[in-house]
């Protein structure tokens, strides 16, 4: 049992972080790039697609309160991530933190769990990217064959009633390959591309807020919290909380900043900046976006909408009404801008997720828990190129042939689970190693970590039962791999390991 919970020492991890050589990652990221990395991972299409649905079905105009509650849950976890990132500036994120605080077995669980958030999440996002690319090309009367933009398990009914079944999702493969090759080329180049697309989607969000503000109908905010219908989660207080659990998904990604710790120029100072500033910026944008969206159109008008449709409804209300009450939209081009922002947002999310997963596996491989191919560093680019290419193959195959609905909410439950372990890790470290130097200290310990644990666990409870079952099955597969391979090859837990 002792081998299961063997821990990595903090001094050894810090020494590892400062090693230089061809077997280590290249430090190229400053605070601005880390903030952009966080924003790139956080702002995806979730903001455009789920805000209207959560307002229509759960919270009404009080969706802004739901965003604040979700942001608080993320903030508690973000403060704990920031402390760890300043103490242990090593690639691996929650996996590395758990290895130092709770031992190898818990670290394996969280590392395996992060596959849900990163690799599986990247595949899911790439499928949605394909759908929006088809929509964007349609604005220019360009149409890809439907059979080449869907998995074999999906189908679409054409205008003439013909049902076309999918064969392979080529656009999804394309974006995964493109982002993977960028990562192979180098972190600096990937960060530059990410900065560009982050600028595009922030610009579109700000344009929506600025143009929409003048068309707000303040009567749409009454009542601000609609009365509960008698069903739990449909308006009222329970609806606001249910909506918080829903919109929490739009915040997922800021933790991916911590996976880049070993590529940061000054991780002790810059990692907390990257995590907390990106989360703060996105929270402000989310609140303003939701406020404008539910102000220009009544929340009930978003019912039954999906994709970008909720935002399209709001844009259609940005105009002047004639004598009959019919509104002529003043900015019909904005819908195209929203689709462009979604494509940019999804691209950066895929990039950061693929980067995060390869960095987690880089650390796990260096520890001997998975094969050494995942920690092989390219001699010229100083990136885990082989790992990037392997994930490119896995994720692109998944994106090409598996429908997005299979993954569902697995990404979210995996993320919440990771947040809980990081918050718990801060409590453990404060008790076991209180004098260890920290570049950033989580305030109000133990209150903040306990609130982080409680908030994330509370939101996990609101997820469907089948999502919990999938998590348990996924962890069971991970246990088989750990006891079949990892425990025997662990460099720390197996002193007789010939590779040590």
C-alpha atoms as one frame of an Amber mdcrd trajectory, in Angstrom:
protein
   0.000   0.000   0.000   2.939   2.313   0.669   3.889   2.264  -3.006   0.423
   3.433  -3.983   0.764   6.671  -2.056   4.447   7.438  -2.497   4.938  11.185
  -3.011   7.300  13.273  -5.111   9.280  15.759  -3.051   8.753  19.447  -3.749
  12.515  20.208  -3.916  12.944  17.468  -6.533  10.095  18.882  -8.595  11.508
  22.422  -8.386  14.942  21.153  -9.412  13.358  19.301 -12.322  11.608  22.487
 -13.396  14.907  24.364 -13.651  16.782  21.706 -15.582  17.957  22.723 -19.037
  18.766  20.464 -21.964  17.404  18.727 -24.994  15.092  16.528 -22.903  13.207
  19.465 -21.386  10.652  21.878 -22.761  11.636  25.333 -24.010  10.650  28.360
 -21.881   9.058  30.916 -24.205   5.820  32.121 -22.532   5.466  35.448 -20.740
   2.481  36.722 -18.689   0.610  38.139 -21.710   0.866  34.834 -23.572  -0.320
  32.924 -20.498  -3.324  35.222 -20.061  -4.152  34.790 -23.762  -3.736  31.025
 -23.341  -6.299  31.068 -20.541  -8.760  33.232 -22.474  -8.245  31.033 -25.521
  -9.217  27.961 -23.534 -12.156  29.571 -21.717 -14.059  31.506 -24.388 -15.454
  28.990 -26.828 -18.836  28.594 -28.426 -20.320  27.790 -25.015 -20.836  31.496
 -24.342 -22.853  31.907 -27.548 -24.846  28.693 -27.354 -25.643  27.880 -23.704
 -26.333  31.359 -22.312 -29.692  31.696 -24.066 -30.791  28.176 -23.194 -29.903
  28.536 -19.513 -31.779  31.861 -19.369 -34.825  30.466 -21.167 -35.137  27.240
 -19.201 -33.669  27.962 -15.778 -32.771  31.465 -14.613 -34.389  34.118 -16.815
 -32.542  37.472 -16.729 -30.881  36.266 -13.498 -28.530  34.266 -15.710 -26.025
  36.987 -14.774 -26.256  35.831 -11.139 -25.668  32.265 -12.342 -22.504  33.400
 -14.116 -21.311  35.040 -10.881 -21.943  31.834  -8.880 -20.117  29.735 -11.464
 -17.268  32.253 -11.525 -16.945  32.064  -7.738 -16.593  28.285  -7.933 -13.898
  28.692 -10.563 -12.234  31.495  -8.589 -11.875  29.297  -5.494 -10.254  26.580
  -7.600  -8.237  29.172  -9.554  -6.693  30.584  -6.373  -5.638  27.068  -5.351
  -4.223  26.392  -8.829  -2.283  29.664  -8.629  -0.602  28.672  -5.360   0.442
  25.284  -6.706   1.638  26.745 -10.015   3.884  29.202  -8.141   5.250  26.425
  -5.892   5.646  23.652  -8.458   6.378  25.197 -11.874   6.319  21.861 -13.682
   4.224  20.620 -16.605   1.385  18.365 -15.518  -1.056  20.653 -13.711  -3.312
  18.854 -11.226  -1.514  15.561 -11.851   1.796  16.945 -10.592   0.168  18.733
  -7.661  -1.590  15.549  -6.564   1.663  13.547  -6.852   3.319  15.959  -4.416
   0.462  16.070  -1.914  -1.586  12.875  -2.007   0.648  10.304  -3.651   1.069
   8.373  -6.876  -2.268   6.555  -7.025  -4.299   9.732  -6.574  -2.017  11.434
  -9.119  -2.716   8.647 -11.608  -6.464   9.028 -11.082  -6.329  12.752 -11.753
  -3.977  12.358 -14.728  -6.294   9.785 -16.278  -9.266  11.956 -15.426  -7.700
  14.904 -17.280  -7.916  12.880 -20.498 -11.655  13.525 -20.282 -11.125  17.265
 -20.091  -8.420  17.595 -22.722  -8.179  14.819 -25.325 -11.836  13.800 -25.360
 -12.877  17.435 -25.054 -10.718  18.420 -28.030 -12.392  15.742 -30.153 -15.828
  16.965 -29.151 -14.983  20.595 -29.895 -13.527  19.693 -33.292 -16.836  18.060
 -34.264 -18.666  21.273 -33.416 -16.008  23.305 -35.277 -16.850  21.274 -38.384
 -20.547  22.119 -38.060 -19.876  25.840 -37.785 -17.435  25.764 -40.700 -20.226
  24.370 -42.872 -22.492  27.183 -41.672 -19.823  29.849 -42.313 -19.096  28.593
 -45.833 -22.844  28.679 -46.507 -22.779  32.477 -46.193 -20.618  32.461 -49.350
 -22.740  29.817 -51.102 -20.015  27.198 -50.649 -21.276  23.752 -49.693 -19.289
  20.683 -48.639 -20.791  17.205 -49.261 -22.777  16.393 -46.065 -21.425  12.827
 -46.014 -17.901  14.235 -45.537 -18.817  16.477 -42.605 -20.451  13.914 -40.287
 -19.668  10.669 -38.532 -21.230   7.421 -39.866 -23.689   7.573 -36.951 -25.109
  10.970 -37.972 -27.488  11.938 -40.747 -29.103  15.055 -42.197 -32.341  15.641
 -44.120 -31.878  17.858 -47.184 -34.432  20.397 -48.422 -35.813  17.893 -50.943
 -36.411  15.339 -48.185 -33.404  13.167 -49.019 -31.684  11.666 -45.971 -27.887
  11.688 -46.234 -25.817   9.586 -43.836 -22.361  10.623 -42.771 -19.195   8.800
 -43.765 -16.305  10.765 -42.254 -15.922  14.196 -40.672 -13.096  15.693 -42.733
 -13.257  19.286 -41.374 -12.891  17.926 -37.827  -9.816  15.953 -38.882  -8.414
  19.043 -40.596  -8.606  21.320 -37.539  -7.127  18.662 -35.213  -4.199  18.084
 -37.593  -3.629  21.823 -38.051  -3.574  22.557 -34.300  -1.383  19.521 -33.607
   1.194  20.556 -36.209   1.270  24.039 -34.703   2.041  22.483 -31.320   4.785
  20.323 -32.826   6.331  23.404 -34.431   6.718  25.136 -31.089   4.988  26.672
 -28.097   5.985  30.217 -29.114   4.425  29.825 -32.561   1.303  28.212 -31.072
   0.983  31.072 -28.585   1.260  33.619 -31.402  -1.562  31.953 -33.326  -3.629
  31.719 -30.140  -3.110  35.451 -29.449  -4.495  36.273 -32.899  -7.684  34.246
 -32.603  -8.218  35.378 -29.009  -8.184  38.959 -30.319 -10.787  38.041 -32.958
 -13.293  36.486 -30.601 -12.888  39.147 -27.903 -13.493  41.786 -30.586 -16.744
  40.082 -31.657 -17.946  39.771 -28.050 -17.209  43.457 -27.414 -18.971  44.485
 -30.648 -22.062  42.496 -29.594 -22.039  44.183 -26.158 -21.430  47.688 -27.523
 -24.001  47.544 -30.314 -26.597  45.699 -28.265 -26.477  47.987 -25.228 -28.381
  50.769 -27.022 -31.235  48.363 -27.850 -31.796  47.063 -24.320 -35.464  47.032
 -23.298 -35.335  47.375 -19.528 -38.801  45.809 -19.212 -37.184  42.494 -20.188
 -35.494  42.412 -16.774 -38.852  42.276 -14.950 -39.110  39.959 -13.108 -35.353
  39.541 -12.775 -35.770  36.131 -11.135 -38.963  34.531 -12.554 -41.134  32.612
 -10.118 -40.445  28.910  -9.844 -42.854  26.756 -11.878 -43.040  24.096  -9.183
 -40.333  22.023 -10.834 -36.850  22.068  -9.313 -34.478  24.024 -11.528 -37.169
  25.857 -13.502 -36.721  29.478 -12.402 -36.621  30.751  -8.851 -33.570  30.140
  -6.663 -33.189  26.529  -7.781 -33.261  27.690 -11.404 -30.428  30.155 -10.788
 -28.330  27.375  -9.224 -29.181  24.911 -12.009 -28.183  27.555 -14.567 -24.906
  28.083 -12.696 -24.128  24.383 -13.123 -24.935  24.718 -16.827 -22.940  27.895
 -17.555 -20.028  26.609 -15.500 -19.109  24.652 -18.628 -18.362  27.979 -20.352
 -15.545  28.593 -17.836 -13.764  25.297 -18.368 -10.206  25.755 -19.557  -8.423
  28.208 -17.271  -6.695  25.295 -15.535  -4.998  24.459 -18.836  -2.685  27.436
 -18.180  -1.060  25.451 -15.373  -0.042  22.688 -17.792   2.318  25.191 -19.469
   4.274  25.941 -16.278   7.447  24.329 -17.615   7.330  26.576 -20.682   6.834
  29.838 -18.767   9.776  32.242 -18.511   9.064  33.164 -14.878   6.470  30.622
 -13.678   6.416  31.632 -10.008   5.293  35.134 -10.921   3.529  34.626 -14.251
   1.463  31.460 -13.668  -0.856  33.048 -11.060  -1.222  36.061 -13.374  -2.155
  33.852 -16.330  -4.717  31.834 -14.349  -6.430  34.578 -12.361  -6.350  37.429
 -14.901  -7.751  35.267 -17.717 -10.545  34.085 -15.407 -11.329  37.668 -14.318
 -11.424  39.015 -17.897 -13.717  36.225 -19.082 -16.056  36.693 -16.104 -16.544
  40.397 -16.909 -17.160  39.632 -20.601 -19.620  36.863 -19.729 -21.636  39.080
 -17.384 -21.890  41.927 -19.890 -22.742  39.526 -22.735 -25.521  37.820 -20.734
 -26.890  41.165 -19.524 -27.169  42.535 -23.075 -28.528  39.291 -24.492 -31.419
  39.069 -22.003 -31.998  42.805 -22.300 -32.501  43.126 -26.044 -34.785  40.058
 -26.167 -37.064  38.542 -23.551 -35.636  35.343 -22.064 -38.715  33.349 -23.151
 -37.800  33.947 -26.810 -34.680  31.787 -26.446 -36.661  28.593 -25.771 -36.018
  25.749 -28.178 -32.928  27.375 -29.636 -29.503  25.773 -29.981 -26.190  26.451
 -31.697 -25.891  30.201 -32.304 -29.653  30.601 -32.532 -30.056  32.296 -29.102
 -27.564  34.979 -30.116 -29.230  35.281 -33.527 -32.550  35.987 -31.762 -30.895
  38.774 -29.781 -29.278  40.243 -32.906 -32.661  40.230 -34.674 -33.952  42.489
 -31.876 -31.181  45.040 -32.414 -33.102  47.429 -34.636 -36.084  49.752 -34.851
 -39.673  48.530 -34.935 -42.142  49.814 -37.530 -45.773  50.733 -36.895 -46.799
  47.066 -36.813 -44.082  46.165 -34.289 -41.889  44.312 -36.779 -38.190  44.898
 -36.049 -35.732  45.397 -38.901 -32.309  44.193 -37.679 -29.699  46.942 -37.884
 -26.732  44.556 -37.908 -27.564  41.414 -39.928 -23.828  40.948 -40.650 -23.208
  40.382 -36.948 -24.476  36.783 -37.201 -21.607  36.040 -39.579 -19.224  37.680
 -37.112 -20.539  35.472 -34.319 -19.932  32.337 -36.414 -16.409  33.587 -37.169
 -15.824  34.159 -33.449 -17.088  30.637 -32.718 -14.686  29.165 -35.274 -11.832
  31.177 -33.758 -12.936  30.248 -30.263 -13.142  26.563 -31.018  -9.730  26.637
 -32.736  -8.029  28.075 -29.669  -9.889  25.688 -27.355  -8.689  22.703 -29.423
  -5.147  24.086 -29.444  -5.000  24.566 -25.679  -6.679  21.230 -24.920  -4.254
  19.314 -27.122  -1.372  21.196 -25.547  -2.656  20.527 -22.039  -3.080  16.790
 -22.597   0.362  16.349 -24.128   1.934  18.199 -21.174   0.092  16.081 -18.610
   1.210  12.897 -20.366   4.731  14.379 -20.651   4.925  14.490 -16.844   3.309
  11.085 -16.383   5.727   9.560 -18.871   8.770  11.083 -17.138   7.508   9.443
 -13.945   7.286   6.051 -15.696   3.510   5.708 -15.398   2.993   5.604 -19.164
   5.426   4.649 -21.987   8.478   6.892 -22.585   7.309   7.919 -26.071   5.064
  10.524 -24.430   8.041  12.366 -22.900  10.301  12.292 -25.969  11.278  15.902
 -26.837  11.987  16.979 -30.416  15.659  17.985 -30.723  14.950  21.073 -32.786
  11.550  22.316 -31.618  11.900  21.230 -27.949   8.274  20.075 -27.869   6.822
  16.601 -27.087   6.333  16.075 -30.821   5.719  12.320 -30.762   3.092  12.767
 -28.069   1.439  15.541 -30.101   1.335  13.304 -33.174  -0.086  10.349 -31.258
  -2.838  12.520 -29.827  -3.414  13.963 -33.281  -4.113  10.448 -34.534  -6.329
   9.474 -31.588  -8.331  12.701 -31.425  -8.785  13.007 -35.195 -10.063   9.409
 -35.464 -12.449  10.033 -32.588 -13.639  13.287 -34.190 -14.043  11.679 -37.618
 -16.141   8.677 -36.670 -17.809   9.305 -33.276 -20.803  11.643 -32.757 -20.286
  14.470 -30.273 -23.278  13.432 -28.158 -21.413  10.311 -26.974 -19.040  12.427
 -24.923 -21.740  14.736 -23.546 -20.933  16.125 -20.146 -17.939  13.852 -19.405
 -15.566  16.767 -19.936 -17.309  18.821 -17.265 -17.428  16.146 -14.592 -13.742
  15.420 -15.193 -12.893  19.083 -14.752 -14.898  19.484 -11.547 -13.235  16.368
 -10.133  -9.810  17.854 -10.904 -10.757  21.133  -9.213 -11.802  19.310  -6.046
  -8.478  17.449  -5.796  -6.455  20.637  -6.329  -8.383  22.443  -3.567  -7.879
  19.440  -1.302  -4.173  19.452  -2.171  -3.746  23.023  -0.924  -5.237  22.007
   2.441  -2.829  19.071   2.654   0.216  21.184   1.714  -0.594  23.909   4.218
  -0.653  21.303   6.976   2.292  19.129   5.913   4.663  21.771   4.463   3.569
  25.162   5.833   7.013  26.783   5.514   7.648  25.905   1.882   8.279  29.044
  -0.260   5.238  30.097  -2.249   5.297  32.722  -5.007   1.531  33.115  -4.484
  -0.539  32.128  -1.448  -4.214  31.268  -1.598  -5.976  33.724   0.750  -8.235
  32.734   3.636  -7.126  29.115   3.945  -8.919  26.836   4.790 -12.068  28.796
   3.838 -11.275  29.263   0.117 -10.240  25.621  -0.578 -13.238  24.295   1.371
 -15.580  26.584  -0.544 -13.962  25.407  -3.782 -14.537  21.776  -2.852 -18.120
  22.424  -1.769 -19.024  24.487  -4.848 -17.560  22.025  -7.348 -19.072  19.016
  -5.575 -22.426  20.831  -5.479 -22.316  21.375  -9.249 -21.261  17.743  -9.821
 -24.412  16.621  -7.993 -26.482  18.520 -10.569 -25.028  16.489 -13.444 -27.053
  13.521 -14.798 -26.607  10.028 -13.357 -25.367   8.576 -16.653 -22.495  11.090
 -16.598 -21.422   9.732 -13.215 -21.625   6.179 -14.562 -19.394   7.074 -17.516
 -16.871   8.638 -15.118 -16.789   5.457 -13.013 -16.327   3.279 -16.110 -13.546
   5.555 -17.360 -11.786   5.412 -13.973 -12.168   1.603 -13.911 -10.315   1.415
 -17.254  -7.639   3.651 -15.736  -7.256   1.317 -12.748  -6.621  -1.621 -15.091
  -3.861   0.330 -16.855  -2.321   1.507 -13.575  -2.124  -1.929 -11.950  -1.235
  -3.637 -15.227   1.523  -1.230 -16.356   2.090   1.934 -14.343   2.720   0.416
 -10.926   5.421  -1.857 -12.358   7.188   0.932 -14.274   6.877   3.763 -11.753
  10.290   5.376 -11.229   9.393   6.574  -7.764   7.243   3.740  -6.472   9.360
   0.856  -7.840  13.003   1.099  -6.750  13.821  -2.036  -8.770  12.616  -0.444
 -12.000  15.470  -0.901 -14.525  14.482   2.403 -16.210  14.938   4.446 -13.044
